[in-house]
Amino acid sequence: MDFDWVMEFLRGMVKPVAALAVVLMAVALSYFQKLGLEGEMVYSILRAFLQLSVIGFVLQFIFTQANSGWILLVYFFMVSVAGYTAGQRAKHVPRGKYVAGASILAGTAVTLFLLVVLNVFPFTPRYIIPVAGMMVGNAMTVTGVTMKRLRDDIKIQLNLVETALALGATPRQATLQQMKRALVIALSPVLDNAKTVGLISLPGAMTGLIMGGASPLEAIQVQIVVMNMLVGASTVSSIMSTYLCWPAFFTKAYQLETHVFRSD
């Protein structure tokens, strides 16, 4: 078995290890300012170092496999972790982890399907896994914020929602404004990022391609695709999460599940 790539990896880690100097600077500043963050800084960097190293070896293995089942395995793993994390943010939403996971799965799967069908990316691990990772990460953040904000807004305006229900409104009609507000707040950072991309900072995908030797024009083309898919996946996931939250917020008789809005 050829282990040359392992030695190449170890030689390549010289620069990342050298870059730890800036972390040591941050640790020293935290110590002198008595912030108490030194341990967390060191733990975070070591954990990131370990996680990225492990995923690097895993991807190296997967990229050499012809079976597309590996793509689906990695994709579902990412969605599962993202659903759990987003559900933790919206911890007061009943079955929040399942709602978040299903929403992220719907948004990213639809977007991936369109990208493959339109031949934007080939269905290979080298393309699909990084693309799916970017979409899942973005959808995770947006979905978590949407679910938390929707529940909090309904709690704040509980009397208003109950009055609307008493007058014959459906759960969707009674919470339409809260839903719109939650979606606008959750999606605004994604849209703001799309508006300012390239003006304030160069995005990660574009930067990576340029540093890898691609021309700036090629990098721009890929980054435009990335921005498009992030907006699409995030929008579908966030809207889906509002629909999946409603059964947890209301009874079959169109009454509020008040216990959902008691705890904080």
C-alpha positions as CSV (number, residue, x, y, z in Angstrom):
1,M,0.0,0.0,0.0
2,D,1.3,3.4,-1.0
3,F,1.9,5.7,2.0
4,D,3.7,8.5,0.2
5,W,0.7,10.8,0.7
6,V,1.0,10.4,4.5
7,M,4.6,11.6,4.3
8,E,3.5,14.4,2.1
9,F,0.9,15.4,4.6
10,L,3.4,15.4,7.4
11,R,5.8,17.6,5.5
12,G,2.9,19.9,4.6
13,M,2.0,20.4,8.3
14,V,5.1,22.4,8.9
15,K,3.4,25.7,7.9
16,P,0.2,25.1,9.9
17,V,2.4,24.3,13.0
18,A,4.4,27.5,12.3
19,A,1.0,29.4,12.2
20,L,0.4,28.5,15.8
21,A,2.6,31.5,16.6
22,V,-0.4,33.8,16.2
23,V,-2.5,31.6,18.5
24,L,0.3,31.9,21.1
25,M,0.1,35.6,20.7
26,A,-3.7,35.5,21.4
27,V,-3.1,33.2,24.4
28,A,-0.5,35.7,25.8
29,L,-2.9,38.6,25.3
30,S,-5.7,36.8,27.1
31,Y,-3.4,36.0,30.0
32,F,-2.1,39.6,30.4
33,Q,-5.7,40.9,30.1
34,K,-6.9,38.3,32.6
35,L,-9.7,37.2,30.2
36,G,-9.4,33.6,31.3
37,L,-9.7,32.3,27.8
38,E,-6.3,30.7,27.5
39,G,-7.5,27.2,28.1
40,E,-10.4,27.4,25.8
41,M,-8.2,28.9,23.0
42,V,-5.7,26.1,23.3
43,Y,-8.5,23.5,23.4
44,S,-10.3,25.0,20.4
45,I,-7.2,25.0,18.3
46,L,-6.1,21.5,19.2
47,R,-9.6,20.2,18.6
48,A,-9.8,22.0,15.2
49,F,-6.3,20.6,14.4
50,L,-7.4,17.0,15.2
51,Q,-10.8,17.2,13.5
52,L,-9.4,18.7,10.3
53,S,-6.5,16.1,10.2
54,V,-8.9,13.2,10.6
55,I,-11.3,14.5,8.0
56,G,-8.4,15.1,5.7
57,F,-7.4,11.4,5.9
58,V,-11.1,10.3,5.5
59,L,-11.5,12.5,2.4
60,Q,-8.2,11.2,1.0
61,F,-9.7,7.6,1.3
62,I,-13.1,8.5,-0.1
63,F,-11.7,10.4,-3.1
64,T,-10.0,7.2,-4.2
65,Q,-13.2,5.1,-4.1
66,A,-15.4,4.6,-7.1
67,N,-18.6,3.8,-5.0
68,S,-20.9,6.8,-4.9
69,G,-22.4,5.4,-1.7
70,W,-19.5,7.1,0.2
71,I,-20.9,10.5,-0.9
72,L,-24.3,9.8,0.5
73,L,-22.8,8.4,3.8
74,V,-20.7,11.6,4.3
75,Y,-23.6,13.8,3.3
76,F,-26.1,12.2,5.8
77,F,-23.5,12.4,8.5
78,M,-23.1,16.1,7.9
79,V,-26.8,16.6,7.9
80,S,-27.2,14.7,11.1
81,V,-24.6,16.7,13.0
82,A,-26.0,19.9,11.6
83,G,-29.5,19.0,12.6
84,Y,-28.4,18.2,16.1
85,T,-26.5,21.5,16.4
86,A,-29.3,23.6,15.0
87,G,-31.8,21.8,17.3
88,Q,-29.6,22.7,20.3
89,R,-29.9,26.4,19.4
90,A,-33.7,26.0,19.2
91,K,-33.9,23.8,22.3
92,H,-37.3,24.9,23.4
93,V,-38.9,23.8,20.1
94,P,-40.3,20.2,20.6
95,R,-38.4,17.7,18.5
96,G,-36.3,20.6,17.4
97,K,-33.3,18.4,16.3
98,Y,-35.6,16.3,14.0
99,V,-37.2,19.5,12.6
100,A,-33.9,21.0,11.9
101,G,-32.4,17.9,10.4
102,A,-35.4,17.4,8.1
103,S,-35.3,21.1,7.0
104,I,-31.6,21.0,6.3
105,L,-31.9,17.8,4.4
106,A,-34.7,19.2,2.3
107,G,-33.0,22.4,1.4
108,T,-29.6,21.0,0.6
109,A,-30.9,17.9,-1.2
110,V,-33.0,19.9,-3.6
111,T,-30.2,22.3,-4.3
112,L,-27.7,19.5,-4.8
113,F,-30.1,17.7,-7.1
114,L,-30.5,20.8,-9.3
115,L,-26.7,21.5,-9.4
116,V,-26.1,17.9,-10.6
117,V,-29.0,17.8,-13.1
118,L,-27.9,21.1,-14.6
119,N,-24.3,19.7,-14.8
120,V,-22.9,22.5,-12.7
121,F,-21.0,19.9,-10.7
122,P,-20.3,16.3,-11.5
123,F,-21.5,13.7,-9.0
124,T,-18.1,12.8,-7.6
125,P,-16.7,13.0,-4.0
126,R,-14.2,15.7,-4.9
127,Y,-17.0,18.1,-5.9
128,I,-20.1,17.0,-4.0
129,I,-18.7,16.6,-0.5
130,P,-17.1,20.1,-0.3
131,V,-20.2,21.7,-1.9
132,A,-22.6,19.8,0.4
133,G,-20.5,20.8,3.4
134,M,-20.8,24.5,2.6
135,M,-24.5,24.3,2.0
136,V,-25.2,22.2,5.1
137,G,-23.1,24.5,7.3
138,N,-25.0,27.6,6.1
139,A,-28.4,25.9,6.3
140,M,-27.6,24.8,9.8
141,T,-27.1,28.4,11.0
142,V,-30.1,29.8,9.2
143,T,-32.4,27.0,10.3
144,G,-31.4,27.3,14.0
145,V,-32.0,31.1,14.0
146,T,-35.3,30.7,12.2
147,M,-36.7,28.2,14.6
148,K,-35.5,30.0,17.7
149,R,-36.7,33.4,16.5
150,L,-40.1,32.0,15.5
151,R,-40.8,30.5,18.9
152,D,-39.5,33.5,20.8
153,D,-41.6,35.9,18.7
154,I,-44.8,33.8,19.2
155,K,-44.1,33.8,22.9
156,I,-43.7,37.6,23.0
157,Q,-47.0,38.1,21.1
158,L,-48.8,35.2,22.6
159,N,-52.0,37.2,23.3
160,L,-52.1,38.5,19.8
161,V,-51.8,35.0,18.3
162,E,-54.5,33.6,20.6
163,T,-56.8,36.5,19.7
164,A,-56.3,35.7,16.0
165,L,-57.0,32.0,16.6
166,A,-60.2,32.9,18.5
167,L,-61.4,34.9,15.6
168,G,-61.1,31.9,13.3
169,A,-57.5,32.3,11.9
170,T,-55.5,29.2,11.0
171,P,-52.1,28.7,12.7
172,R,-50.4,29.9,9.6
173,Q,-52.5,33.1,9.4
174,A,-52.2,33.8,13.1
175,T,-48.4,33.6,13.0
176,L,-47.7,34.9,9.5
177,Q,-46.0,38.1,10.7
178,Q,-43.8,36.2,13.3
179,M,-42.8,33.7,10.5
180,K,-41.9,36.5,8.1
181,R,-39.8,38.3,10.8
182,A,-38.0,35.1,11.7
183,L,-37.2,34.4,8.1
184,V,-36.0,37.9,7.3
185,I,-33.7,38.0,10.4
186,A,-32.3,34.5,9.6
187,L,-31.7,35.1,5.9
188,S,-30.4,38.7,6.1
189,P,-26.8,37.7,6.9
190,V,-26.7,35.4,3.8
191,L,-28.1,38.1,1.6
192,D,-25.8,40.7,3.0
193,N,-22.9,38.4,2.4
194,A,-23.9,38.0,-1.2
195,K,-24.2,41.8,-1.7
196,T,-20.7,42.5,-0.4
197,V,-18.9,39.4,-1.6
198,G,-15.5,40.5,-3.1
199,L,-15.9,44.1,-1.9
200,I,-15.0,43.6,1.8
201,S,-13.2,40.2,1.8
202,L,-12.5,37.4,-0.6
203,P,-14.7,34.3,0.2
204,G,-13.1,31.1,1.3
205,A,-13.8,29.1,-1.9
206,M,-12.4,31.8,-4.1
207,T,-9.4,32.3,-1.9
208,G,-8.7,28.6,-1.8
209,L,-8.8,28.3,-5.6
210,I,-6.5,31.3,-6.1
211,M,-4.0,30.0,-3.6
212,G,-4.2,26.6,-5.3
213,G,-3.1,28.1,-8.6
214,A,-6.4,28.7,-10.3
215,S,-6.9,32.0,-12.2
216,P,-9.0,34.7,-10.5
217,L,-11.5,34.4,-13.3
218,E,-12.0,30.7,-12.7
219,A,-12.2,31.3,-9.0
220,I,-14.9,34.0,-9.5
221,Q,-17.0,31.6,-11.6
222,V,-17.0,29.0,-8.9
223,Q,-17.7,31.6,-6.2
224,I,-20.7,32.8,-8.0
225,V,-22.1,29.2,-8.1
226,V,-21.3,28.9,-4.4
227,M,-23.2,32.1,-3.5
228,N,-26.2,31.0,-5.6
229,M,-26.4,27.6,-4.0
230,L,-26.0,29.0,-0.4
231,V,-28.9,31.4,-1.0
232,G,-31.1,28.6,-2.4
233,A,-30.3,26.0,0.2
234,S,-30.7,28.4,3.1
235,T,-34.0,29.8,1.9
236,V,-35.6,26.3,1.3
237,S,-34.3,25.0,4.7
238,S,-35.5,28.0,6.7
239,I,-38.9,28.1,5.1
240,M,-39.3,24.3,5.6
241,S,-38.4,24.7,9.3
242,T,-41.3,27.1,9.9
243,Y,-43.8,24.6,8.3
244,L,-42.4,21.7,10.4
245,C,-42.5,23.8,13.6
246,W,-46.2,24.6,13.4
247,P,-47.4,21.1,14.5
248,A,-45.3,21.5,17.7
249,F,-46.7,24.9,18.4
250,F,-50.4,24.1,17.9
251,T,-52.9,21.4,18.8
252,K,-55.1,19.7,16.2
253,A,-57.9,22.0,17.4
254,Y,-55.8,25.1,16.4
255,Q,-55.0,26.0,19.9
256,L,-51.5,27.0,21.2
257,E,-49.5,24.4,23.0
258,T,-48.9,26.8,25.9
259,H,-46.3,24.6,27.6
260,V,-43.9,25.2,24.6
261,F,-43.8,28.9,25.4
262,R,-43.5,28.7,29.2
263,S,-39.9,27.6,29.6
264,D,-36.8,29.8,28.8
